[in-house]
């Protein structure tokens, strides 16, 4: 989001659209969230519609005029899509090029050729983490599951010993590392620095994924010892390609936006002079839009052309990558509308008033709010968006590093205990051929470990930064 957009939103939020007391506002928030939860879980309504209706209900419960509520919702929706919509689209294009060109398979095959035995779970974490950077969680699962099943079958490994590390790598990337939608929206909502958030996110992600992946998989394999289901081993995406891009150039292409954003963050910290020529350059090339756009343009050549794609095939790949993210964009946008409605009815100030009398640290409070919404709705993205809107006022006056940690606390909370109301739960269950009980003992526990370990490391970093 541009600074102008932030100023406009700040001006809009300066005067609450209702003068309701804290008690009424608290009830309105609970009722609004309850409406969203009920519509998603009971009536199976799409999250976009549920968030839209929930935002209108929130304003009504708070006693705000309908016209003002609609204005708040549409303002928030527009600002959120403007802030992160293009980034999500660019990430989707990069992910599609990675999958269709055979670049993802090249990474997988290269790493697996060099790993065996006890190293295999660590190799799966590495594969999932690298591939998970530009891909949405569901896309990553679909891409990696065939690899997990093939490795487990051919190497006679326990399915959980191979699968849990791969799922942990994907999930940690999804919850903590931009350019995934949840972290991007949270960064936008609380005004965090993307580069600093990315750097600290990687610091938190590494130990978290080790504990929730290779370490926990030892126990998961004992609790649920099942073979890879034969019927779920599909054809790999790149088997029909005559050639595919090399390992080194594929990894370099994926990591390009991450490197550019980290360079910007480093220069901002070291130089810290807006008039400095170097900082001006890195501010441009390290901005999320330019970094991802550069990666996509490079990928057209290093991935697409390297795989022998014609201009028409490249155009078709880009076009096909955008259709599946329409729902994600609408959900993220509606979440931004819900967030802005929360702000404009004065909920932010209410939380500030309450938090002054609480002994709970702001980072832990953000995590707890995200956990509650995650458990209720089953959606990590909805939990991240809603929690970011609720705790955004707490970022006022925070240092750059602590604002980034606030985003990570929200992201960690949004991953807590995936269960039957989460689409990811059923995706993992069906692909791995598990029962509900087995999925809870493996996938759900793994998600909880990621969430708890994540907030522990966030709190530890807050003590030293």
FENZIJO-V145225 format. One record per helix or strand of 2 or more residues. SS is the DSSP state (a for helix, b for strand). FROM is the first residue (numbers start at 1). TO is the last residue. Records with the same first field share a line. If there is no record, write none. Layout:
SS: FROM-TO ; FROM-TO
//
This chain:
a: 3-14 ; 22-41 ; 47-61 ; 66-100 ; 103-113 ; 117-132 ; 137-154 ; 159-176 ; 181-190 ; 194-223 ; 230-232 ; 247-270 ; 277-285 ; 288-307 ; 311-323 ; 326-344 ; 347-355 ; 362-377 ; 380-395 ; 400-413 ; 423-432 ; 436-464
//
